[in-house]
C-alpha cells in the first residue's frame, strides 16, 4: 500500500489530538478491511507505517502510532 493511501486512512479514521492523529496498528488493519483495501499482515503494517508515523511506547506486536500533521 502506498503512503498516501495509508495517510488517507489515518486522517479518515484516526483520533485527532491537536497536531497529530493517534491510532494503533490493529486499528489500521481494521480500517483497511472496512475500506476493502488489501490487508497487510501486522508486521507489514508496522513496517509501512514507520517511515511517516512516530511510534509511541513499547507495545508489541500491536504498536501505538502518531501521525503528525505537516
Buried (B, 14 or more C-beta within 10 A) or exposed (E): BEEEBBBBBBEEBBEEEEEBBBBBBBBBBBBBEEEEBEEBEBEBBBEBBEEBBEBBEEEEEBBBBBBEEE
